[in-house]
C-alpha cells in the first residue's frame, strides 16, 4: 500500500496551470472589457466539451478529515469549483495519466483562498474540495453525463466508471494525508 502526506501549497495561477485555470481575484492582469461603471477582469477560457447538458450545482461541505478517500477524473469536460461564500479550501490534484490509477507520488495539495477557485482541465485527478470551515459552500459547474450511466466497478463500493467519470476509493489502495 502506498503512503504519503501532502503538504499544502498556496494556489497561484502558475502553480495550478498544469491542472486547470486559476479563477481568482487577481487584478494584476489588464481588464479585457470596460464600459461606464464596469471593468471586467479574469477572462478564463473553459473547455466544457460537446453534447450533454451543463449543470450549475451547489455543494455544501463540512470540515473534511485530512485523509484522502476518493480520487476521480472526468474525460470529456472540465469541472469548476468556486467557493460561494469565499471560504478557503484545499484541493488535491493529480496530473492526467494514461494509467488506470492516479500517480500517487505526484499528487499535490493547493490552498485556495480569497474567493479563488479552479476550472480543471479534462482528465485531471482530484478529490472533492476539502473545506477548512464548516458550511463552506461551492458553486460547481460540470456536465450532466459525469453522473449518469455509472457502472459499479468492483471490488470497492466507491469505485465507479461512466462515459465521463472514473472514480476510485483510495482507502484500500493508499494512505494519503493532507497536512496544512
C-alpha positions in Angstrom: 0.0 0.0 0.0 1.3 3.5 -0.9 1.6 6.1 1.9 2.2 9.8 1.6 1.5 13.1 3.3 0.9 16.1 1.0 2.0 19.5 2.3 -0.4 22.2 1.2 0.9 24.9 -1.0 -0.8 28.2 -1.8 -2.6 28.1 -5.1 -1.4 30.6 -7.7 -2.2 30.9 -11.4 1.3 29.5 -12.2 1.2 26.6 -9.7 -2.3 25.5 -10.8 -1.7 25.9 -14.5 -0.8 22.2 -15.2 -4.2 21.2 -13.7 -6.5 23.9 -14.8 -7.3 27.6 -14.8 -7.0 29.5 -11.6 -10.1 31.6 -11.1 -9.4 34.4 -8.6 -9.4 38.0 -7.6 -6.0 38.8 -9.1 -6.5 42.2 -10.7 -2.9 42.5 -11.9 -3.9 41.5 -15.4 -5.3 44.3 -17.6 -9.0 44.2 -18.0 -10.4 42.7 -21.2 -13.6 44.8 -21.2 -14.8 48.1 -19.8 -17.8 50.3 -20.1 -19.2 53.1 -17.9 -19.1 51.8 -14.3 -17.9 48.3 -15.1 -14.5 46.7 -15.6 -14.3 43.0 -16.4 -11.2 41.0 -15.3 -10.3 37.4 -15.3 -11.1 36.1 -18.8 -10.7 32.4 -18.3 -11.4 30.0 -21.2 -13.1 26.8 -20.0 -13.5 23.7 -22.1 -16.9 22.2 -21.5 -16.8 19.5 -24.1 -19.6 18.7 -26.6 -23.0 17.3 -26.1 -24.7 16.9 -22.8 -26.1 19.5 -20.5 -24.0 21.9 -18.4 -25.1 21.8 -14.8 -24.6 24.5 -12.2 -25.0 22.9 -8.8 -24.4 23.9 -5.2 -22.3 21.8 -2.8 -22.1 22.3 1.0 -19.1 20.9 2.8 -18.3 20.3 6.4 -14.7 20.2 7.5 -13.1 17.1 5.9 -10.6 14.9 7.6 -7.1 15.2 6.3 -7.2 11.7 4.8 -8.0 11.4 1.1 -10.8 9.0 0.5 -11.7 9.3 -3.2 -10.0 10.4 -6.4 -11.8 10.9 -9.7 -11.3 12.3 -13.1 -13.6 13.4 -16.0 -12.5 12.7 -19.6 -14.9 14.8 -21.6 -15.1 18.1 -19.7 -13.6 20.4 -17.1 -15.1 20.7 -13.7 -15.2 24.1 -11.9 -15.2 24.7 -8.2 -15.9 28.2 -6.9 -16.3 29.0 -3.2 -19.8 30.6 -3.0 -19.2 32.1 0.4 -15.5 32.9 -0.1 -14.2 30.5 2.4 -10.7 28.9 1.9 -10.4 25.2 0.9 -7.8 22.7 -0.1 -7.9 20.8 -3.4 -5.8 17.7 -4.1 -4.9 17.5 -7.8 -3.0 15.0 -9.9 -1.8 15.1 -13.4 -3.5 13.4 -16.3 -2.0 9.9 -16.8 -2.7 7.0 -19.1 -2.7 4.6 -16.2 -6.0 3.4 -14.6 -4.9 4.8 -11.2 -3.6 8.2 -10.4 0.2 8.7 -9.9 0.0 8.9 -6.1 3.6 10.2 -5.8 2.8 13.2 -8.0 -0.3 14.4 -6.2 -0.3 18.0 -4.9 -2.5 19.8 -2.4 -3.3 23.5 -3.0 -4.8 26.1 -0.7 -7.4 28.3 -2.5 -8.2 31.5 -0.6 -9.7 35.0 -1.0 -12.6 33.6 -3.1 -10.3 31.8 -5.6 -11.4 28.6 -7.3 -10.3 26.3 -10.2 -11.6 25.1 -13.6 -9.8 21.8 -14.0 -8.6 20.5 -17.3 -10.3 17.3 -18.5 -8.5 14.2 -17.2 -7.1 15.8 -14.0 -7.4 13.6 -10.9 -9.0 15.3 -7.9 -10.6 14.8 -4.6 -13.6 16.9 -3.7 -12.7 20.2 -2.1 -11.5 19.9 1.5 -13.3 22.5 3.5 -11.4 24.3 6.2 -14.5 25.6 7.9 -18.0 24.0 8.3 -20.7 25.2 6.0 -18.3 26.0 3.2 -20.5 26.3 0.0 -19.3 25.8 -3.5 -20.7 26.6 -6.9 -19.8 23.6 -9.1 -20.1 23.6 -12.9 -20.0 20.3 -14.6 -21.6 18.2 -17.4 -24.7 16.0 -16.7 -23.0 12.9 -18.0 -20.5 12.9 -15.3 -23.2 11.5 -13.0 -25.3 9.3 -15.3 -24.9 5.8 -16.5 -22.4 4.9 -13.8 -21.3 1.3 -13.7 -20.1 0.0 -10.4 -16.6 -1.2 -10.7 -15.9 -3.9 -8.1 -14.4 -4.7 -5.7 -14.7 -1.4 -3.8 -18.0 0.4 -3.2 -16.9 4.0 -4.1 -15.3 2.9 -7.4 -17.3 4.0 -10.4 -17.0 4.3 -14.2 -19.1 6.0 -16.7 -18.9 7.9 -20.0 -17.2 10.8 -18.4 -16.1 9.6 -14.9 -13.5 7.3 -13.4 -13.6 7.3 -9.6 -11.6 5.2 -7.2 -11.9 4.5 -3.5 -8.3 5.3 -2.4 -8.7 3.8 1.1 -7.8 0.2 0.2 -5.1 1.3 -2.2 -3.1 4.1 -0.5 -2.9 6.1 2.7 -2.8 9.7 1.6 -3.0 12.6 4.1 -3.0 16.4 3.7 -1.0 18.5 6.1 -1.7 22.2 6.5 
